[in-house]
Amino acid sequence: MQAAYREISDYVDDKYKDASPAKVGDFLAKADCWIIAHALAKGGTVVTRESKVDKTSQTPKLPNVCEKFEVPFIKHSICSSS
């Protein structure tokens, strides 16, 4: 899992650092990389509220990083009751 984490964090840093170092820092400071690494290492699926963004986006998003590493992901929408 640590090797997967390193590969994912290196990718995010390389792809996004020039345009948005603060957003890279935010992504890496949270559990996002560990969630993807765990799914990659154990054959899991990532569940996220985030939506995939255009490939030209300068913000790392879980669905885009999952797609890069061929990690399955699903979007979870939260329903609230009044």
C-alpha positions in Angstrom: 0.0 0.0 0.0 2.9 2.4 0.7 4.3 1.8 -2.7 0.9 2.6 -4.3 0.7 5.7 -2.1 4.1 6.9 -3.2 3.2 6.4 -6.9 -0.1 8.3 -6.5 1.4 11.2 -4.5 4.3 11.5 -7.0 1.8 11.6 -9.9 -0.3 14.3 -8.2 2.7 16.3 -7.3 4.2 16.1 -10.9 0.9 16.8 -12.7 -0.4 19.7 -10.6 2.4 21.3 -8.6 3.4 24.0 -11.2 -0.2 25.3 -11.6 -1.5 24.8 -8.1 0.9 23.9 -5.4 -1.6 24.8 -2.7 -4.2 22.4 -4.1 -1.6 19.7 -4.3 -0.8 20.3 -0.7 -4.5 20.1 0.2 -4.9 16.9 -1.7 -1.9 15.3 -0.1 -2.7 16.5 3.4 -6.0 14.7 3.4 -6.8 11.0 3.2 -7.4 11.1 -0.6 -4.1 9.5 -1.6 -4.5 6.8 1.1 -8.0 6.0 0.0 -6.9 5.5 -3.6 -3.8 3.6 -2.6 -5.8 1.3 -0.4 -8.3 0.6 -3.2 -5.4 0.1 -5.7 -3.6 -2.3 -3.4 -6.6 -4.3 -2.2 -8.8 -4.2 -5.3 -11.4 -1.9 -3.8 -13.7 0.8 -5.2 -13.5 4.4 -4.1 -16.8 6.1 -3.1 -16.7 9.9 -3.4 -19.0 12.9 -3.5 -16.6 14.6 -6.0 -17.3 14.8 -9.7 -14.7 14.1 -12.4 -13.3 17.3 -13.9 -11.9 18.1 -17.3 -8.4 16.8 -17.9 -7.2 20.4 -18.2 -8.3 21.2 -14.7 -5.5 22.3 -12.3 -7.2 20.8 -9.3 -6.6 17.1 -8.4 -9.9 15.3 -7.8 -10.4 11.7 -6.6 -12.3 10.5 -9.7 -9.6 11.8 -12.0 -6.7 10.3 -10.0 -8.6 7.0 -9.7 -9.1 6.9 -13.4 -5.4 7.5 -14.0 -4.6 4.4 -11.9 -7.5 2.4 -13.1 -9.1 2.3 -9.7 -12.9 1.9 -9.9 -14.9 4.7 -8.3 -18.5 5.6 -7.8 -20.2 8.9 -7.1 -22.2 8.9 -3.9 -25.0 11.5 -3.7 -26.2 12.3 -0.2 -29.9 12.6 0.3 -31.1 14.6 3.2 -34.5 14.4 4.7 -36.3 17.3 6.1 
